[in-house]
Amino acid sequence: MPTYEYRCMLCNEVTEAKRPIEERDTETKCASCGNPAQRIYNSPNAVFKGGGFYSTDNPRPTKPRKQ
């Protein structure tokens, strides 16, 4: 179940709530003062798995030069 953050519109207290996706925008009350809290929209964390995302990922070993 995803975790969402909510900020109180009066006291600016930030709280977290684990909810189903269908209930993410339902009205939430502040845990401190009981006034309505608004959902904070955050960007998701990106996880890059595998190779090929950057040219510096897992570079091939270079062969020693012959002198």
Predicted model as a PDB file, atoms N, CA, C, CB and O in Angstrom, pLDDT in the B-factor column:
MODEL        1                                                                  
ATOM      1  N   MET A   1       0.847  -1.168   0.000  1.00 83.00           N  
ATOM      2  CA  MET A   1       0.000   0.000   0.000  1.00 83.00           C  
ATOM      3  C   MET A   1       0.899   1.240   0.000  1.00 83.00           C  
ATOM      4  CB  MET A   1      -0.967  -0.007   1.224  1.00 83.00           C  
ATOM      5  O   MET A   1       1.831   1.320   0.800  1.00 83.00           O  
ATOM      6  N   PRO A   2       0.638   2.195  -0.873  1.00 86.00           N  
ATOM      7  CA  PRO A   2       1.494   3.387  -0.943  1.00 86.00           C  
ATOM      8  C   PRO A   2       1.313   4.318   0.248  1.00 86.00           C  
ATOM      9  CB  PRO A   2       1.213   4.148  -2.218  1.00 86.00           C  
ATOM     10  O   PRO A   2       0.269   4.331   0.901  1.00 86.00           O  
ATOM     11  N   THR A   3       2.354   5.094   0.510  1.00 88.00           N  
ATOM     12  CA  THR A   3       2.332   6.090   1.580  1.00 88.00           C  
ATOM     13  C   THR A   3       2.207   7.465   0.947  1.00 88.00           C  
ATOM     14  CB  THR A   3       3.613   5.998   2.474  1.00 88.00           C  
ATOM     15  O   THR A   3       2.952   7.799   0.026  1.00 88.00           O  
ATOM     16  N   TYR A   4       1.273   8.258   1.435  1.00 89.00           N  
ATOM     17  CA  TYR A   4       1.046   9.619   0.930  1.00 89.00           C  
ATOM     18  C   TYR A   4       1.325  10.614   2.039  1.00 89.00           C  
ATOM     19  CB  TYR A   4      -0.407   9.789   0.395  1.00 89.00           C  
ATOM     20  O   TYR A   4       1.138  10.315   3.219  1.00 89.00           O  
ATOM     21  N   GLU A   5       1.777  11.810   1.650  1.00 92.00           N  
ATOM     22  CA  GLU A   5       2.021  12.883   2.618  1.00 92.00           C  
ATOM     23  C   GLU A   5       0.923  13.935   2.487  1.00 92.00           C  
ATOM     24  CB  GLU A   5       3.428  13.525   2.402  1.00 92.00           C  
ATOM     25  O   GLU A   5       0.475  14.266   1.390  1.00 92.00           O  
ATOM     26  N   TYR A   6       0.508  14.446   3.642  1.00 93.00           N  
ATOM     27  CA  TYR A   6      -0.528  15.480   3.697  1.00 93.00           C  
ATOM     28  C   TYR A   6      -0.029  16.623   4.564  1.00 93.00           C  
ATOM     29  CB  TYR A   6      -1.872  14.911   4.250  1.00 93.00           C  
ATOM     30  O   TYR A   6       0.639  16.394   5.572  1.00 93.00           O  
ATOM     31  N   ARG A   7      -0.353  17.869   4.174  1.00 94.00           N  
ATOM     32  CA  ARG A   7       0.034  19.057   4.941  1.00 94.00           C  
ATOM     33  C   ARG A   7      -1.230  19.772   5.385  1.00 94.00           C  
ATOM     34  CB  ARG A   7       0.949  20.010   4.101  1.00 94.00           C  
ATOM     35  O   ARG A   7      -2.147  20.004   4.597  1.00 94.00           O  
ATOM     36  N   CYS A   8      -1.256  20.116   6.669  1.00 93.00           N  
ATOM     37  CA  CYS A   8      -2.386  20.844   7.232  1.00 93.00           C  
ATOM     38  C   CYS A   8      -2.433  22.239   6.625  1.00 93.00           C  
ATOM     39  CB  CYS A   8      -2.289  20.919   8.778  1.00 93.00           C  
ATOM     40  O   CYS A   8      -1.401  22.890   6.466  1.00 93.00           O  
ATOM     41  N   MET A   9      -3.616  22.685   6.293  1.00 89.00           N  
ATOM     42  CA  MET A   9      -3.776  23.996   5.671  1.00 89.00           C  
ATOM     43  C   MET A   9      -3.696  25.120   6.695  1.00 89.00           C  
ATOM     44  CB  MET A   9      -5.100  24.066   4.931  1.00 89.00           C  
ATOM     45  O   MET A   9      -3.552  26.284   6.323  1.00 89.00           O  
ATOM     46  N   LEU A  10      -3.789  24.784   7.992  1.00 91.00           N  
ATOM     47  CA  LEU A  10      -3.754  25.813   9.027  1.00 91.00           C  
ATOM     48  C   LEU A  10      -2.403  25.858   9.746  1.00 91.00           C  
ATOM     49  CB  LEU A  10      -4.870  25.573  10.036  1.00 91.00           C  
ATOM     50  O   LEU A  10      -1.786  26.919   9.843  1.00 91.00           O  
ATOM     51  N   CYS A  11      -1.944  24.709  10.249  1.00 93.00           N  
ATOM     52  CA  CYS A  11      -0.723  24.716  11.059  1.00 93.00           C  
ATOM     53  C   CYS A  11       0.515  24.205  10.301  1.00 93.00           C  
ATOM     54  CB  CYS A  11      -0.937  23.873  12.298  1.00 93.00           C  
ATOM     55  O   CYS A  11       1.606  24.175  10.871  1.00 93.00           O  
ATOM     56  N   ASN A  12       0.368  23.805   9.033  1.00 92.00           N  
ATOM     57  CA  ASN A  12       1.457  23.314   8.177  1.00 92.00           C  
ATOM     58  C   ASN A  12       2.122  22.046   8.707  1.00 92.00           C  
ATOM     59  CB  ASN A  12       2.501  24.388   8.018  1.00 92.00           C  
ATOM     60  O   ASN A  12       3.253  21.745   8.324  1.00 92.00           O  
ATOM     61  N   GLU A  13       1.455  21.305   9.570  1.00 93.00           N  
ATOM     62  CA  GLU A  13       1.968  20.019  10.058  1.00 93.00           C  
ATOM     63  C   GLU A  13       1.896  18.997   8.921  1.00 93.00           C  
ATOM     64  CB  GLU A  13       1.155  19.522  11.310  1.00 93.00           C  
ATOM     65  O   GLU A  13       0.877  18.907   8.236  1.00 93.00           O  
ATOM     66  N   VAL A  14       2.962  18.231   8.718  1.00 93.00           N  
ATOM     67  CA  VAL A  14       2.997  17.216   7.667  1.00 93.00           C  
ATOM     68  C   VAL A  14       2.815  15.848   8.307  1.00 93.00           C  
ATOM     69  CB  VAL A  14       4.332  17.280   6.860  1.00 93.00           C  
ATOM     70  O   VAL A  14       3.503  15.497   9.265  1.00 93.00           O  
ATOM     71  N   THR A  15       1.861  15.071   7.754  1.00 89.00           N  
ATOM     72  CA  THR A  15       1.617  13.723   8.242  1.00 89.00           C  
ATOM     73  C   THR A  15       1.653  12.754   7.070  1.00 89.00           C  
ATOM     74  CB  THR A  15       0.262  13.638   8.986  1.00 89.00           C  
ATOM     75  O   THR A  15       1.435  13.142   5.922  1.00 89.00           O  
ATOM     76  N   GLU A  16       1.930  11.498   7.366  1.00 89.00           N  
ATOM     77  CA  GLU A  16       1.939  10.449   6.363  1.00 89.00           C  
ATOM     78  C   GLU A  16       0.790   9.493   6.641  1.00 89.00           C  
ATOM     79  CB  GLU A  16       3.294   9.700   6.351  1.00 89.00           C  
ATOM     80  O   GLU A  16       0.412   9.263   7.789  1.00 89.00           O  
ATOM     81  N   ALA A  17       0.236   8.932   5.549  1.00 87.00           N  
ATOM     82  CA  ALA A  17      -0.839   7.959   5.691  1.00 87.00           C  
ATOM     83  C   ALA A  17      -0.677   6.884   4.628  1.00 87.00           C  
ATOM     84  CB  ALA A  17      -2.228   8.638   5.582  1.00 87.00           C  
ATOM     85  O   ALA A  17      -0.442   7.185   3.458  1.00 87.00           O  
ATOM     86  N   LYS A  18      -0.808   5.617   5.048  1.00 90.00           N  
ATOM     87  CA  LYS A  18      -0.803   4.509   4.104  1.00 90.00           C  
ATOM     88  C   LYS A  18      -2.244   4.259   3.712  1.00 90.00           C  
ATOM     89  CB  LYS A  18      -0.137   3.221   4.712  1.00 90.00           C  
ATOM     90  O   LYS A  18      -3.098   3.989   4.557  1.00 90.00           O  
ATOM     91  N   ARG A  19      -2.503   4.354   2.399  1.00 89.00           N  
ATOM     92  CA  ARG A  19      -3.863   4.208   1.898  1.00 89.00           C  
ATOM     93  C   ARG A  19      -3.857   3.505   0.558  1.00 89.00           C  
ATOM     94  CB  ARG A  19      -4.549   5.568   1.779  1.00 89.00           C  
ATOM     95  O   ARG A  19      -2.844   3.509  -0.141  1.00 89.00           O  
ATOM     96  N   PRO A  20      -4.978   2.899   0.192  1.00 92.00           N  
ATOM     97  CA  PRO A  20      -5.100   2.375  -1.171  1.00 92.00           C  
ATOM     98  C   PRO A  20      -5.106   3.535  -2.175  1.00 92.00           C  
ATOM     99  CB  PRO A  20      -6.395   1.517  -1.317  1.00 92.00           C  
ATOM    100  O   PRO A  20      -5.464   4.661  -1.830  1.00 92.00           O  
ATOM    101  N   ILE A  21      -4.717   3.256  -3.386  1.00 88.00           N  
ATOM    102  CA  ILE A  21      -4.640   4.303  -4.415  1.00 88.00           C  
ATOM    103  C   ILE A  21      -5.994   4.974  -4.613  1.00 88.00           C  
ATOM    104  CB  ILE A  21      -4.147   3.714  -5.747  1.00 88.00           C  
ATOM    105  O   ILE A  21      -6.052   6.180  -4.857  1.00 88.00           O  
ATOM    106  N   GLU A  22      -7.080   4.217  -4.513  1.00 91.00           N  
ATOM    107  CA  GLU A  22      -8.418   4.779  -4.735  1.00 91.00           C  
ATOM    108  C   GLU A  22      -8.787   5.831  -3.692  1.00 91.00           C  
ATOM    109  CB  GLU A  22      -9.457   3.669  -4.726  1.00 91.00           C  
ATOM    110  O   GLU A  22      -9.633   6.686  -3.952  1.00 91.00           O  
ATOM    111  N   GLU A  23      -8.164   5.777  -2.519  1.00 89.00           N  
ATOM    112  CA  GLU A  23      -8.503   6.697  -1.432  1.00 89.00           C  
ATOM    113  C   GLU A  23      -7.471   7.794  -1.228  1.00 89.00           C  
ATOM    114  CB  GLU A  23      -8.668   5.933  -0.154  1.00 89.00           C  
ATOM    115  O   GLU A  23      -7.515   8.486  -0.211  1.00 89.00           O  
ATOM    116  N   ARG A  24      -6.549   7.974  -2.155  1.00 85.00           N  
ATOM    117  CA  ARG A  24      -5.456   8.937  -1.962  1.00 85.00           C  
ATOM    118  C   ARG A  24      -5.932  10.380  -1.877  1.00 85.00           C  
ATOM    119  CB  ARG A  24      -4.463   8.811  -3.084  1.00 85.00           C  
ATOM    120  O   ARG A  24      -5.291  11.196  -1.215  1.00 85.00           O  
ATOM    121  N   ASP A  25      -7.052  10.720  -2.538  1.00 85.00           N  
ATOM    122  CA  ASP A  25      -7.529  12.102  -2.549  1.00 85.00           C  
ATOM    123  C   ASP A  25      -8.721  12.335  -1.629  1.00 85.00           C  
ATOM    124  CB  ASP A  25      -7.897  12.497  -3.949  1.00 85.00           C  
ATOM    125  O   ASP A  25      -9.326  13.407  -1.671  1.00 85.00           O  
ATOM    126  N   THR A  26      -9.071  11.353  -0.799  1.00 86.00           N  
ATOM    127  CA  THR A  26     -10.173  11.577   0.133  1.00 86.00           C  
ATOM    128  C   THR A  26      -9.737  12.563   1.213  1.00 86.00           C  
ATOM    129  CB  THR A  26     -10.639  10.241   0.768  1.00 86.00           C  
ATOM    130  O   THR A  26      -8.547  12.717   1.487  1.00 86.00           O  
ATOM    131  N   GLU A  27     -10.704  13.216   1.811  1.00 85.00           N  
ATOM    132  CA  GLU A  27     -10.391  14.243   2.810  1.00 85.00           C  
ATOM    133  C   GLU A  27      -9.658  13.640   3.999  1.00 85.00           C  
ATOM    134  CB  GLU A  27     -11.671  14.941   3.282  1.00 85.00           C  
ATOM    135  O   GLU A  27     -10.041  12.600   4.534  1.00 85.00           O  
ATOM    136  N   THR A  28      -8.603  14.322   4.389  1.00 88.00           N  
ATOM    137  CA  THR A  28      -7.786  13.885   5.523  1.00 88.00           C  
ATOM    138  C   THR A  28      -7.722  15.018   6.525  1.00 88.00           C  
ATOM    139  CB  THR A  28      -6.352  13.458   5.070  1.00 88.00           C  
ATOM    140  O   THR A  28      -7.628  16.186   6.151  1.00 88.00           O  
ATOM    141  N   LYS A  29      -7.773  14.672   7.788  1.00 89.00           N  
ATOM    142  CA  LYS A  29      -7.692  15.683   8.840  1.00 89.00           C  
ATOM    143  C   LYS A  29      -6.312  15.658   9.475  1.00 89.00           C  
ATOM    144  CB  LYS A  29      -8.781  15.455   9.908  1.00 89.00           C  
ATOM    145  O   LYS A  29      -5.671  14.611   9.562  1.00 89.00           O  
ATOM    146  N   CYS A  30      -5.870  16.816   9.915  1.00 89.00           N  
ATOM    147  CA  CYS A  30      -4.576  16.962  10.573  1.00 89.00           C  
ATOM    148  C   CYS A  30      -4.608  16.226  11.912  1.00 89.00           C  
ATOM    149  CB  CYS A  30      -4.220  18.463  10.775  1.00 89.00           C  
ATOM    150  O   CYS A  30      -5.587  16.306  12.655  1.00 89.00           O  
ATOM    151  N   ALA A  31      -3.522  15.507  12.207  1.00 85.00           N  
ATOM    152  CA  ALA A  31      -3.442  14.776  13.468  1.00 85.00           C  
ATOM    153  C   ALA A  31      -3.276  15.723  14.656  1.00 85.00           C  
ATOM    154  CB  ALA A  31      -2.283  13.782  13.426  1.00 85.00           C  
ATOM    155  O   ALA A  31      -3.644  15.378  15.779  1.00 85.00           O  
ATOM    156  N   SER A  32      -2.718  16.926  14.412  1.00 88.00           N  
ATOM    157  CA  SER A  32      -2.475  17.867  15.510  1.00 88.00           C  
ATOM    158  C   SER A  32      -3.693  18.703  15.860  1.00 88.00           C  
ATOM    159  CB  SER A  32      -1.335  18.778  15.158  1.00 88.00           C  
ATOM    160  O   SER A  32      -4.081  18.798  17.025  1.00 88.00           O  
ATOM    161  N   CYS A  33      -4.302  19.318  14.830  1.00 91.00           N  
ATOM    162  CA  CYS A  33      -5.370  20.280  15.115  1.00 91.00           C  
ATOM    163  C   CYS A  33      -6.739  19.863  14.582  1.00 91.00           C  
ATOM    164  CB  CYS A  33      -5.008  21.612  14.537  1.00 91.00           C  
ATOM    165  O   CYS A  33      -7.741  20.477  14.951  1.00 91.00           O  
ATOM    166  N   GLY A  34      -6.817  18.836  13.724  1.00 89.00           N  
ATOM    167  CA  GLY A  34      -8.101  18.365  13.231  1.00 89.00           C  
ATOM    168  C   GLY A  34      -8.644  19.112  12.034  1.00 89.00           C  
ATOM    169  O   GLY A  34      -9.740  18.798  11.568  1.00 89.00           O  
ATOM    170  N   ASN A  35      -7.914  20.093  11.516  1.00 92.00           N  
ATOM    171  CA  ASN A  35      -8.358  20.829  10.329  1.00 92.00           C  
ATOM    172  C   ASN A  35      -8.035  20.027   9.071  1.00 92.00           C  
ATOM    173  CB  ASN A  35      -7.692  22.229  10.266  1.00 92.00           C  
ATOM    174  O   ASN A  35      -7.237  19.091   9.122  1.00 92.00           O  
ATOM    175  N   PRO A  36      -8.653  20.390   7.931  1.00 92.00           N  
ATOM    176  CA  PRO A  36      -8.401  19.657   6.694  1.00 92.00           C  
ATOM    177  C   PRO A  36      -6.926  19.737   6.273  1.00 92.00           C  
ATOM    178  CB  PRO A  36      -9.293  20.199   5.577  1.00 92.00           C  
ATOM    179  O   PRO A  36      -6.272  20.769   6.423  1.00 92.00           O  
ATOM    180  N   ALA A  37      -6.429  18.616   5.742  1.00 93.00           N  
ATOM    181  CA  ALA A  37      -5.056  18.553   5.249  1.00 93.00           C  
ATOM    182  C   ALA A  37      -5.096  18.278   3.750  1.00 93.00           C  
ATOM    183  CB  ALA A  37      -4.231  17.455   6.001  1.00 93.00           C  
ATOM    184  O   ALA A  37      -5.979  17.574   3.262  1.00 93.00           O  
ATOM    185  N   GLN A  38      -4.151  18.828   3.040  1.00 92.00           N  
ATOM    186  CA  GLN A  38      -4.088  18.699   1.585  1.00 92.00           C  
ATOM    187  C   GLN A  38      -2.926  17.785   1.214  1.00 92.00           C  
ATOM    188  CB  GLN A  38      -3.933  20.091   0.906  1.00 92.00           C  
ATOM    189  O   GLN A  38      -1.869  17.815   1.843  1.00 92.00           O  
ATOM    190  N   ARG A  39      -3.139  16.981   0.192  1.00 92.00           N  
ATOM    191  CA  ARG A  39      -2.099  16.037  -0.232  1.00 92.00           C  
ATOM    192  C   ARG A  39      -0.925  16.773  -0.864  1.00 92.00           C  
ATOM    193  CB  ARG A  39      -2.673  15.010  -1.222  1.00 92.00           C  
ATOM    194  O   ARG A  39      -1.107  17.712  -1.638  1.00 92.00           O  
ATOM    195  N   ILE A  40       0.285  16.329  -0.522  1.00 92.00           N  
ATOM    196  CA  ILE A  40       1.512  16.882  -1.103  1.00 92.00           C  
ATOM    197  C   ILE A  40       1.904  15.976  -2.255  1.00 92.00           C  
ATOM    198  CB  ILE A  40       2.674  16.994  -0.035  1.00 92.00           C  
ATOM    199  O   ILE A  40       2.013  14.762  -2.080  1.00 92.00           O  
ATOM    200  N   TYR A  41       2.115  16.546  -3.424  1.00 90.00           N  
ATOM    201  CA  TYR A  41       2.494  15.775  -4.597  1.00 90.00           C  
ATOM    202  C   TYR A  41       4.013  15.723  -4.694  1.00 90.00           C  
ATOM    203  CB  TYR A  41       1.880  16.383  -5.882  1.00 90.00           C  
ATOM    204  O   TYR A  41       4.673  16.752  -4.841  1.00 90.00           O  
ATOM    205  N   ASN A  42       4.554  14.522  -4.610  1.00 81.00           N  
ATOM    206  CA  ASN A  42       5.995  14.307  -4.696  1.00 81.00           C  
ATOM    207  C   ASN A  42       6.304  13.528  -5.956  1.00 81.00           C  
ATOM    208  CB  ASN A  42       6.527  13.563  -3.449  1.00 81.00           C  
ATOM    209  O   ASN A  42       5.455  12.798  -6.467  1.00 81.00           O  
ATOM    210  N   SER A  43       7.505  13.681  -6.452  1.00 80.00           N  
ATOM    211  CA  SER A  43       7.917  12.888  -7.599  1.00 80.00           C  
ATOM    212  C   SER A  43       8.379  11.520  -7.115  1.00 80.00           C  
ATOM    213  CB  SER A  43       9.039  13.603  -8.398  1.00 80.00           C  
ATOM    214  O   SER A  43       8.977  11.407  -6.045  1.00 80.00           O  
ATOM    215  N   PRO A  44       8.108  10.495  -7.891  1.00 75.00           N  
ATOM    216  CA  PRO A  44       8.526   9.158  -7.460  1.00 75.00           C  
ATOM    217  C   PRO A  44      10.030   8.982  -7.580  1.00 75.00           C  
ATOM    218  CB  PRO A  44       7.812   8.088  -8.280  1.00 75.00           C  
ATOM    219  O   PRO A  44      10.686   9.659  -8.372  1.00 75.00           O  
ATOM    220  N   ASN A  45      10.566   8.072  -6.788  1.00 75.00           N  
ATOM    221  CA  ASN A  45      11.979   7.754  -6.882  1.00 75.00           C  
ATOM    222  C   ASN A  45      12.219   6.921  -8.130  1.00 75.00           C  
ATOM    223  CB  ASN A  45      12.466   7.010  -5.620  1.00 75.00           C  
ATOM    224  O   ASN A  45      11.437   6.021  -8.436  1.00 75.00           O  
ATOM    225  N   ALA A  46      13.275   7.208  -8.840  1.00 78.00           N  
ATOM    226  CA  ALA A  46      13.619   6.449 -10.039  1.00 78.00           C  
ATOM    227  C   ALA A  46      14.728   5.466  -9.709  1.00 78.00           C  
ATOM    228  CB  ALA A  46      14.047   7.390 -11.193  1.00 78.00           C  
ATOM    229  O   ALA A  46      15.729   5.818  -9.085  1.00 78.00           O  
ATOM    230  N   VAL A  47      14.530   4.230 -10.138  1.00 75.00           N  
ATOM    231  CA  VAL A  47      15.540   3.200  -9.944  1.00 75.00           C  
ATOM    232  C   VAL A  47      15.890   2.650 -11.317  1.00 75.00           C  
ATOM    233  CB  VAL A  47      15.039   2.064  -8.977  1.00 75.00           C  
ATOM    234  O   VAL A  47      15.038   2.081 -12.000  1.00 75.00           O  
ATOM    235  N   PHE A  48      17.137   2.818 -11.719  1.00 73.00           N  
ATOM    236  CA  PHE A  48      17.593   2.320 -13.006  1.00 73.00           C  
ATOM    237  C   PHE A  48      18.321   1.010 -12.781  1.00 73.00           C  
ATOM    238  CB  PHE A  48      18.507   3.350 -13.721  1.00 73.00           C  
ATOM    239  O   PHE A  48      19.350   0.967 -12.106  1.00 73.00           O  
ATOM    240  N   LYS A  49      17.788  -0.049 -13.344  1.00 73.00           N  
ATOM    241  CA  LYS A  49      18.422  -1.357 -13.201  1.00 73.00           C  
ATOM    242  C   LYS A  49      18.936  -1.793 -14.563  1.00 73.00           C  
ATOM    243  CB  LYS A  49      17.430  -2.411 -12.615  1.00 73.00           C  
ATOM    244  O   LYS A  49      18.304  -1.540 -15.588  1.00 73.00           O  
ATOM    245  N   GLY A  50      20.072  -2.442 -14.563  1.00 69.00           N  
ATOM    246  CA  GLY A  50      20.647  -2.916 -15.814  1.00 69.00           C  
ATOM    247  C   GLY A  50      21.641  -1.913 -16.362  1.00 69.00           C  
ATOM    248  O   GLY A  50      21.917  -0.891 -15.735  1.00 69.00           O  
ATOM    249  N   GLY A  51      22.165  -2.203 -17.511  1.00 63.00           N  
ATOM    250  CA  GLY A  51      23.164  -1.329 -18.120  1.00 63.00           C  
ATOM    251  C   GLY A  51      22.574  -0.517 -19.252  1.00 63.00           C  
ATOM    252  O   GLY A  51      21.422  -0.712 -19.640  1.00 63.00           O  
ATOM    253  N   GLY A  52      23.367   0.385 -19.773  1.00 63.00           N  
ATOM    254  CA  GLY A  52      22.950   1.160 -20.933  1.00 63.00           C  
ATOM    255  C   GLY A  52      22.300   2.491 -20.639  1.00 63.00           C  
ATOM    256  O   GLY A  52      21.809   3.138 -21.564  1.00 63.00           O  
ATOM    257  N   PHE A  53      22.275   2.928 -19.394  1.00 62.00           N  
ATOM    258  CA  PHE A  53      21.650   4.198 -19.092  1.00 62.00           C  
ATOM    259  C   PHE A  53      22.629   5.359 -19.249  1.00 62.00           C  
ATOM    260  CB  PHE A  53      21.086   4.177 -17.688  1.00 62.00           C  
ATOM    261  O   PHE A  53      22.236   6.460 -19.636  1.00 62.00           O  
ATOM    262  N   TYR A  54      23.891   5.113 -18.951  1.00 65.00           N  
ATOM    263  CA  TYR A  54      24.914   6.129 -19.092  1.00 65.00           C  
ATOM    264  C   TYR A  54      26.127   5.502 -19.765  1.00 65.00           C  
ATOM    265  CB  TYR A  54      25.290   6.743 -17.716  1.00 65.00           C  
ATOM    266  O   TYR A  54      26.359   4.298 -19.647  1.00 65.00           O  
ATOM    267  N   SER A  55      26.880   6.303 -20.453  1.00 62.00           N  
ATOM    268  CA  SER A  55      28.060   5.778 -21.134  1.00 62.00           C  
ATOM    269  C   SER A  55      29.140   5.371 -20.142  1.00 62.00           C  
ATOM    270  CB  SER A  55      28.611   6.810 -22.107  1.00 62.00           C  
ATOM    271  O   SER A  55      30.062   4.638 -20.499  1.00 62.00           O  
ATOM    272  N   THR A  56      29.036   5.841 -18.892  1.00 64.00           N  
ATOM    273  CA  THR A  56      30.039   5.501 -17.888  1.00 64.00           C  
ATOM    274  C   THR A  56      29.663   4.273 -17.068  1.00 64.00           C  
ATOM    275  CB  THR A  56      30.256   6.672 -16.968  1.00 64.00           C  
ATOM    276  O   THR A  56      30.427   3.864 -16.195  1.00 64.00           O  
ATOM    277  N   ASP A  57      28.499   3.676 -17.332  1.00 62.00           N  
ATOM    278  CA  ASP A  57      28.090   2.475 -16.600  1.00 62.00           C  
ATOM    279  C   ASP A  57      28.952   1.292 -17.008  1.00 62.00           C  
ATOM    280  CB  ASP A  57      26.602   2.163 -16.849  1.00 62.00           C  
ATOM    281  O   ASP A  57      29.084   0.979 -18.191  1.00 62.00           O  
ATOM    282  N   ASN A  58      29.523   0.655 -16.034  1.00 62.00           N  
ATOM    283  CA  ASN A  58      30.297  -0.560 -16.256  1.00 62.00           C  
ATOM    284  C   ASN A  58      31.174  -0.486 -17.506  1.00 62.00           C  
ATOM    285  CB  ASN A  58      29.368  -1.740 -16.362  1.00 62.00           C  
ATOM    286  O   ASN A  58      30.981  -1.260 -18.443  1.00 62.00           O  
ATOM    287  N   PRO A  59      32.124   0.428 -17.526  1.00 62.00           N  
ATOM    288  CA  PRO A  59      32.970   0.524 -18.725  1.00 62.00           C  
ATOM    289  C   PRO A  59      33.788  -0.748 -18.914  1.00 62.00           C  
ATOM    290  CB  PRO A  59      33.908   1.744 -18.632  1.00 62.00           C  
ATOM    291  O   PRO A  59      34.177  -1.412 -17.954  1.00 62.00           O  
ATOM    292  N   ARG A  60      34.034  -1.063 -20.174  1.00 67.00           N  
ATOM    293  CA  ARG A  60      34.846  -2.234 -20.489  1.00 67.00           C  
ATOM    294  C   ARG A  60      36.285  -1.956 -20.095  1.00 67.00           C  
ATOM    295  CB  ARG A  60      34.746  -2.600 -21.995  1.00 67.00           C  
ATOM    296  O   ARG A  60      36.775  -0.838 -20.253  1.00 67.00           O  
ATOM    297  N   PRO A  61      36.953  -2.963 -19.587  1.00 68.00           N  
ATOM    298  CA  PRO A  61      38.356  -2.736 -19.228  1.00 68.00           C  
ATOM    299  C   PRO A  61      39.179  -2.457 -20.478  1.00 68.00           C  
ATOM    300  CB  PRO A  61      38.931  -3.952 -18.468  1.00 68.00           C  
ATOM    301  O   PRO A  61      39.003  -3.089 -21.520  1.00 68.00           O  
ATOM    302  N   THR A  62      40.058  -1.515 -20.346  1.00 71.00           N  
ATOM    303  CA  THR A  62      40.922  -1.171 -21.479  1.00 71.00           C  
ATOM    304  C   THR A  62      42.142  -2.077 -21.488  1.00 71.00           C  
ATOM    305  CB  THR A  62      41.353   0.314 -21.418  1.00 71.00           C  
ATOM    306  O   THR A  62      42.677  -2.451 -20.444  1.00 71.00           O  
ATOM    307  N   LYS A  63      42.556  -2.410 -22.676  1.00 71.00           N  
ATOM    308  CA  LYS A  63      43.751  -3.250 -22.800  1.00 71.00           C  
ATOM    309  C   LYS A  63      44.983  -2.373 -22.626  1.00 71.00           C  
ATOM    310  CB  LYS A  63      43.785  -3.991 -24.178  1.00 71.00           C  
ATOM    311  O   LYS A  63      45.012  -1.233 -23.089  1.00 71.00           O  
ATOM    312  N   PRO A  64      45.995  -2.904 -21.962  1.00 70.00           N  
ATOM    313  CA  PRO A  64      47.220  -2.103 -21.812  1.00 70.00           C  
ATOM    314  C   PRO A  64      47.890  -1.895 -23.172  1.00 70.00           C  
ATOM    315  CB  PRO A  64      48.206  -2.790 -20.827  1.00 70.00           C  
ATOM    316  O   PRO A  64      47.903  -2.789 -24.018  1.00 70.00           O  
ATOM    317  N   ARG A  65      48.430  -0.728 -23.357  1.00 70.00           N  
ATOM    318  CA  ARG A  65      49.117  -0.394 -24.611  1.00 70.00           C  
ATOM    319  C   ARG A  65      50.470  -1.078 -24.681  1.00 70.00           C  
ATOM    320  CB  ARG A  65      49.288   1.125 -24.748  1.00 70.00           C  
ATOM    321  O   ARG A  65      51.173  -1.196 -23.678  1.00 70.00           O  
ATOM    322  N   LYS A  66      50.822  -1.522 -25.865  1.00 72.00           N  
ATOM    323  CA  LYS A  66      52.164  -2.087 -26.073  1.00 72.00           C  
ATOM    324  C   LYS A  66      53.133  -0.966 -26.342  1.00 72.00           C  
ATOM    325  CB  LYS A  66      52.178  -3.107 -27.242  1.00 72.00           C  
ATOM    326  O   LYS A  66      52.839  -0.060 -27.121  1.00 72.00           O  
ATOM    327  N   GLN A  67      54.271  -1.013 -25.715  1.00 66.00           N  
ATOM    328  CA  GLN A  67      55.246   0.075 -25.906  1.00 66.00           C  
ATOM    329  C   GLN A  67      56.448  -0.399 -26.652  1.00 66.00           C  
ATOM    330  CB  GLN A  67      55.675   0.659 -24.581  1.00 66.00           C  
ATOM    331  O   GLN A  67      57.367   0.381 -26.901  1.00 66.00           O  
TER     332      GLN A  67                                                      
ENDMDL                                                                          
END                                                                             
